[in-house]
């Protein structure tokens, strides 16, 4: 099946994907959310396939028959958090409607204390923020009043790691979660063991294949970990993970799906 990769969304993966996929790879860009995607030379995309790119575009294209392993609600905080409980970094939390946020933080007296806020929905129009004076304006500008925000205390932690896992509790590949592309240190064995034990302990299967982010807690080298969040595989960066293993795992799953448009 052809892979359609949204250009410049996860640039660290593009060269590796080109090497692994060859002529099965088509780079695309968004035309509009109403018309979908086009190739980089402006040609219309006239077939469906596997889409790798931004989560907002993936949600739209999935309705048109593209495969992106993006169940509608399974990556919402209120859905996955109860499965992980105290294994989760932000297990101590509560929710506030976006339309009530500004007045609530003042009334509750938490506007003078730093705290963490993120959109509860997994499609992430609002990523995680440490609250500051501009946060209220940002929330007002990009979220509907009824949308929920997750509020949690500020946590300190060490390195973060992204694991690719499947619905049979297999770890496909993994990488340090690094924005500066420094992968000089290997992923610790203790982190791998934490993910294995976590997968055995919970009953959370959001998709055929997905990512699980964890962090060292409370500091680098502690040997202790917490779950940061799960995410959709095909709307997440893969950092230094083994791209060929990911492609092979996705291809295997697709070959076993009776109808690849679901």
C-alpha positions in Angstrom: 0.0 0.0 0.0 1.2 3.5 -0.8 2.4 5.8 2.0 1.4 9.5 1.9 3.7 11.5 4.1 2.9 15.2 4.9 6.0 17.1 4.0 8.0 18.9 6.8 5.8 17.7 9.6 8.3 15.1 10.9 11.4 16.0 8.9 13.7 13.8 10.9 11.9 10.7 9.5 11.7 11.7 5.8 15.1 10.5 4.6 14.7 7.2 6.4 11.2 6.7 5.1 12.5 7.4 1.5 15.1 4.7 1.9 12.7 2.1 3.4 9.7 2.8 1.2 11.2 3.7 -2.2 8.5 4.3 -4.8 5.8 3.4 -2.2 6.3 6.9 -0.7 4.5 10.0 -1.9 5.2 13.3 -0.2 2.1 15.5 0.1 0.9 18.8 1.4 -2.4 20.0 2.6 -4.6 21.7 -0.1 -7.5 22.6 2.2 -9.3 20.5 4.8 -12.3 20.4 2.4 -10.3 19.1 -0.6 -7.6 17.1 1.3 -4.1 16.7 0.0 -2.0 17.2 -3.1 1.4 16.1 -4.2 4.3 18.6 -4.0 4.0 19.5 -7.7 0.3 20.3 -7.2 -1.2 17.1 -8.6 -4.3 15.8 -7.0 -4.1 12.6 -4.9 -6.5 10.2 -6.5 -6.0 7.1 -4.3 -6.1 6.3 -0.6 -3.3 4.7 1.4 -1.4 5.0 4.7 -1.2 8.6 5.9 1.6 9.9 8.1 1.4 13.6 9.1 -0.4 16.1 11.3 -3.1 14.8 13.6 -5.7 17.3 12.5 -5.2 16.4 8.8 -5.1 12.7 9.7 -8.5 12.9 11.3 -10.0 14.5 8.2 -8.4 12.0 5.7 -9.3 9.0 7.7 -13.0 9.8 7.0 -12.0 9.6 3.3 -10.6 6.1 3.5 -7.0 6.8 4.5 -5.4 4.7 7.2 -3.9 6.5 10.1 -4.6 4.4 13.2 -6.4 7.3 14.8 -9.5 6.2 16.9 -11.6 9.2 17.7 -11.4 9.3 21.5 -8.9 6.8 22.6 -6.1 9.3 23.0 -8.2 11.7 25.1 -6.8 12.2 28.6 -10.2 11.3 30.2 -10.2 8.0 28.3 -6.6 6.8 28.8 -5.7 8.3 32.2 -7.9 5.9 34.3 -6.1 2.9 32.8 -2.7 4.1 33.9 -3.7 5.7 37.2 -0.7 6.4 39.4 1.7 5.2 36.7 0.9 8.4 34.9 2.9 11.6 35.4 -0.2 13.8 35.7 -2.5 11.4 37.5 -3.3 14.2 40.0 -5.4 16.4 37.9 -8.8 17.9 37.2 -10.7 19.4 34.2 -12.1 22.8 33.5 -14.2 23.9 30.5 -12.3 26.3 28.3 -15.0 28.9 28.5 -14.7 28.9 32.3 -10.9 28.7 32.5 -10.0 32.4 33.1 -12.6 33.0 35.8 -11.9 29.6 37.5 -8.2 30.1 37.9 -8.8 33.5 39.5 -11.6 32.2 41.7 -9.6 29.1 42.8 -6.6 31.3 43.5 -4.2 29.2 41.3 -3.4 32.0 38.9 -0.4 33.0 41.0 1.1 29.5 41.2 2.6 27.8 38.1 0.6 24.8 36.9 0.4 22.6 33.8 -2.5 23.0 31.4 -3.3 21.1 28.2 -6.3 20.3 26.0 -8.0 17.1 27.2 -8.7 16.0 23.6 -6.1 13.9 21.9 -6.1 15.8 18.6 -4.2 18.6 20.3 -5.1 22.0 19.0 -3.6 23.1 22.3 -0.4 21.3 23.5 0.8 21.3 27.1 1.7 24.7 28.6 2.9 26.0 31.9 0.3 28.6 32.8 1.2 32.3 32.2 -0.7 35.5 31.5 -1.0 34.7 27.8 -2.6 31.3 28.3 -6.1 32.6 28.8 -6.0 34.5 25.5 -4.6 31.5 23.7 -7.3 29.2 25.0 -10.0 31.8 24.1 -8.6 32.0 20.6 -8.3 28.4 19.6 -10.7 26.3 21.7 -14.5 26.2 21.8 -16.0 27.1 25.2 -17.2 23.6 25.9 -13.9 21.9 25.3 -12.1 20.5 28.4 -8.7 21.5 29.7 -6.6 19.2 32.0 -5.0 21.0 35.0 -2.2 19.4 36.9 0.7 20.4 39.2 4.1 21.2 37.7 6.3 18.1 37.6 10.1 17.8 37.3 11.5 14.9 35.5 14.5 13.7 33.5 14.7 12.3 30.0 11.7 11.3 27.9 11.4 8.2 25.7 9.0 7.2 23.0 8.1 3.5 22.5 6.2 2.1 19.6 3.9 -0.7 20.8 1.1 -2.9 19.4 -2.1 -4.4 20.6 -0.3 -7.7 21.5 1.9 -5.9 24.1 4.9 -6.0 21.8 7.5 -3.3 21.8 8.4 -2.6 18.1 11.1 0.0 18.6 11.9 3.0 20.8 14.0 6.2 21.0 14.8 9.0 23.3 12.3 11.9 22.9 14.9 14.5 21.8 14.1 17.8 20.1 17.8 18.5 19.6 18.5 15.1 18.0 21.1 14.1 20.6 20.8 10.3 20.9 24.3 9.8 22.4 22.9 7.9 25.4 21.0 4.6 24.9 17.5 4.0 26.1 18.1 2.4 29.6 17.1 -1.2 30.1 15.1 -0.1 33.1 12.9 2.1 30.8 12.3 -0.9 28.5 11.3 -3.0 31.5 9.0 -0.4 32.8 7.1 -0.3 29.5 6.9 -4.1 29.5 5.5 -4.2 33.0 3.1 -1.4 32.3 1.7 -3.0 29.2 1.1 -6.2 31.1 -0.5 -4.4 34.0 -3.1 -2.4 32.1 -5.9 -3.2 29.7 -5.6 -0.3 27.3 -5.5 -1.0 23.6 -6.3 2.2 21.7 -5.3 1.0 18.3 -3.5 -1.7 16.4 -0.2 0.1 16.9 0.5 3.3 18.8 3.2 5.2 20.8 3.7 5.4 24.6 5.8 8.2 26.0 7.4 7.8 29.4 9.8 9.9 31.4 12.4 9.4 34.1 10.8 10.5 37.4 11.7 12.4 39.4 15.1 13.1 37.7 17.5 11.9 35.1 19.1 8.6 36.0 16.6 7.8 38.8 15.7 4.4 37.3 12.0 5.2 38.0 9.5 6.2 35.4 6.0 7.6 34.7 3.8 7.5 31.7 3.6 10.9 30.0 0.9 10.0 27.4 0.0 7.7 24.6 -0.3 9.0 21.0 -1.2 8.0 17.5 1.8 6.4 15.8 1.1 8.0 12.4 0.7 11.5 13.9 3.9 11.3 16.1 7.6 11.9 15.5 9.7 8.8 15.7 13.1 10.5 16.6 15.8 7.8 16.5 13.5 4.8 16.4 14.0 2.1 13.8 11.8 3.3 10.8 12.1 0.0 9.0 10.7 -1.9 11.9 7.8 0.6 12.1 7.0 0.3 8.4 7.2 -3.5 8.5 4.8 -3.6 11.5 2.3 -1.2 9.9 2.4 -3.2 6.6 1.8 -6.4 8.5 -1.2 -4.9 10.3 -2.6 -3.5 7.1 -2.3 -6.8 5.4 -4.4 -8.4 8.1 -7.2 -5.7 8.0 -10.1 -6.9 5.9 -11.0 -3.4 4.9 -8.1 -0.9 5.1 -10.4 2.1 5.0 -11.7 1.6 8.5 
